[in-house]
């Protein structure tokens, strides 16, 4: 706090800081005749008037170019308002109960509770009563934030840092989520109510995308059925080819935790982490219960995702297959003692200049070195993937068009 003089015209008066101000013109005139005996006004570092409205106006009335000021540094709007209220309460009109309640709610979380009670001359009990609804709303928001971050597989420390609450409170909230599952509130019978799973090993879907435009989007029902058959509530799902984010959307809907990455996450999906799976599994990845691989179908996706030479749509076939095998090897090592883990790969064939490449078979050969195949499902494309001109060309050339995709499920095995 320092004392100085400031140009009278530079003083900033804000009506919101003086809710009970009742200007007294006579007092201003009297003060203007006796400027030399008036105490200094009080402002903050931005020249905003904290205390001394009538003294400031007296200097204006007298034509004084400068006014003596005490400068008090404030760090927030809440602190500025509290100081103005505190100073005005000593010589201005007293705040009504409604004024005090409004300020108590406004200042909560911005100023210490005991300081608020002292400034407003209210009891701690009254303060708690007035702020109860806001506290409950805040706690609900905190629980929602913890839940969302936990589903996204953020660490306990990351959650604590983001929410500003203690690790013990984070642990308690997470334990409560798990408790909801144990007592049946988050059971799959509830989560998948009215869901119709595919019961045969041919899964036909018409809807080919979620709401996010992305070259590699697949029907989200594929993920839905995988979650239904191969996971439990709050299991961890790892998807290193996040694409348009269908895995995230379904995991949120079905109460599964997710760790989703992509070489080049699209701007529309800030919830997809950036990671190049060709460099191995992400360092922060928890032990996954289901790994879902929907890689570029090799040259079928050349330059569709990016021009990056390490993109699996742009590499040579051997590099592509080696990467798929390396992922399976790394996942098996990551599972360690987790004997219930599953890896699902969806892939389609590739044909170019009459050369047919059965990517499903070739990927199976690499993955089966480490994991055991437990299910193979056919997931045809919609016939709409081939335009009329392309269909006519195939007819003219007597060529067969491909609609097949293979979805293979692997487990650890021995």
C-alpha positions, -999 to +999 in steps of 0.1 A: +000+000+000+015+033-011+004+070-010+007+092-041-013+116-062-032+107-094-049+128-120-084+134-109-097+125-144-079+091-143-099+077-114-122+049-125-155+047-107-175+015-110-211+015-098-211-023-092-186-017-063-210+007-045-243-011-044-257+010-015-241+043-025-264+074-019-244+104-032-247+135-010-243+167-031-240+190+000-212+169+014-194+171-019-197+209-018-185+211+018-155+188+011-146+209-020-141+240+003-117+220+025-096+198+002-064+203+023-079+185+054-095+156+035-078+121+039-066+105+007-090+084-014-082+047-019-077+031-054-061-001-067-032-004-091-056+002-120-069+034-105-103+018-097-119+036-068-121+015-036-130+042-011-137+079-011-163+087-037-174+120-021-137+131-016-130+123-053-160+142-065-150+171-042-117+174-060-135+174-094-159+201-082-130+223-069-112+218-103-082+201-087-061+184-113-047+157-089-061+139-059-041+123-030-045+085-031-036+054-012-029+026-037-039-009-026-028-038-048-057-062-055-052-097-070-088-104-081-122-090-088-135-107-056-108-090-035-115-056-051-152-059-044-147-071-008-124-041-001-150-017-015-178-033+005-157-033+037-147+003+034-182+015+024-198-004+054-178+018+078-194+051+067-220+043+040-253+026+039-253-009+054-257-039+031-291-056+032-293-094+038-299-099+001-267-079-007-247-100+018-260-133+004-252-122-031-217-113-022-212-145-001-221-166-031-200-145-054-169-146-032-170-182-022-139-201-035-123-167-044-116-156-008-111-173+025-144-183+042-135-166+075-126-133+057-159-133+039-178-139+072-159-111+089-164-086+060-201-093+058-206-097+096-223-131+092-219-163+111-201-193+095-234-212+097-252-185+077-224-185+052-227-223+048-265-221+043-262-193+017-236-211-003-249-247+000-264-249-035-233-235-051-211-260-030-233-289-042-231-278-078-194-274-075-190-309-060-211-324-087-190-307-113-159-320-096-172-356-096-181-353-133-146-340-141-130-368-121-152-394-139-145-380-174-107-379-167-107-414-151-126-428-181-099-413-203-073-431-183-057-400-168-035-407-138-046-400-102-021-372-100-032-357-133-068-357-120-057-341-087-037-314-105-066-306-129-093-304-102-072-290-074-084-316-049-064-340-028-054-375-041-074-390-012-105-373-025-097-385-061-093-421-047-126-419-029-144-407-060-129-435-081-137-461-054-173-449-056-175-454-093-163-490-088-188-495-060-216-485-084-205-514-106-203-538-077-238-530-064-253-534-099-260-498-107-235-499-135-240-535-146-241-544-182-277-555-178-284-518-172-258-503-196-268-525-225-305-524-219-325-526-252-292-534-270-295-562-297-261-579-300-251-598-332-254-635-324-239-648-356-204-644-370-216-622-398-221-586-387-240-564-412-243-527-405-256-499-427-245-469-408-208-464-417-198-435-395-203-415-364-209-378-366-172-369-373-161-370-409-130-392-412-117-414-440-113-444-417-146-443-399-163-477-393-198-485-381-197-478-344-219-509-339-188-529-344-172-514-313-205-518-295-206-555-301-169-559-291-176-541-258-206-563-252-189-596-258-154-590-246-154-564-218-169-555-185-178-520-171-148-498-165-124-522-184-096-504-202-099-502-240-068-493-261-072-481-296-040-468-313-058-459-346-084-435-331-095-420-364-129-403-360-133-413-323-160-439-325-142-460-299-143-431-274-180-424-281-190-460-275-167-463-244-184-433-228-218-446-236-210-481-223-190-470-193-156-483-204-124-466-198-104-457-229-069-448-240-072-438-277-043-425-298-036-417-334-006-407-354-024-375-366-054-368-343-080-347-361-088-313-347-124-322-340-113-349-315-092-333-287-098-364-266-075-385-289-039-385-278-011-382-303+011-412-305+029-432-332+022-469-325+052-479-347+074-466-318+058-491-294+030-488-268+025-454-251+043-450-218+012-440-199-010-468-211-026-489-183-029-526-188-057-529-214-085-554-213-093-550-249-070-537-277-089-527-308-069-524-340-084-507-370-053-498-390-051-484-425-058-513-449-023-508-462-022-494-498-060-491-499-054-461-477-022-447-492-020-410-486-055-409-473-045-403-437-013-384-442+018-381-463+040-392-434+063-420-447+058-439-414+020-439-418+009-476-422-010-466-453+022-455-469+048-482-459+059-513-477+039-545-470+066-561-449+069-530-427+031-530-423+030-566-412+060-563-389+043-534-371+011-555-366+032-583-352+051-560-330+019-546-316+007-581-307+040-589-291+040-557-270+004-562-260+012-598-248+041-584-227+019-556-214-008-581-203+017-600-182-006-618-158-039-606-173-053-638-188-086-623-199-072-597-222-084-596-259-070-581-290-094-574-319-082-566-355-104-555-383-089-556-418-099-560-454-082-574-485-063-553-510-063-558-548-042-538-573-036-547-609-051-581-605-028-589-575-049-600-545-034-594-510-052-612-482-043-588-454-063-608-428-044-640-435-010-622-435-018-603-402-031-636-386+003-652-394+021-624-376-002-621-346-006-659-340+031-660-332+021-644-299-016-647-294-043-673-300-072-668-323-106-673-306-131-659-331-133-648-367-162-626-378-171-613-412-180-576-413-191-568-449-190-532-462-223-517-472-229-521-510-229-483-511-191-482-509-190-489-546-204-463-569-225-471-600-197-463-624-173-486-605-199-514-604-204-511-642-167-512-648-164-544-628-192-559-648-176-549-681-142-564-670-159-595-653-142-586-620-154-594-585-157-565-561-149-570-525-172-562-496-156-584-470-137-574-439-124-598-413-127-591-376-104-615-357-103-618-319-072-630-302-063-638-266-031-644-247-030-682-248+000-701-236 
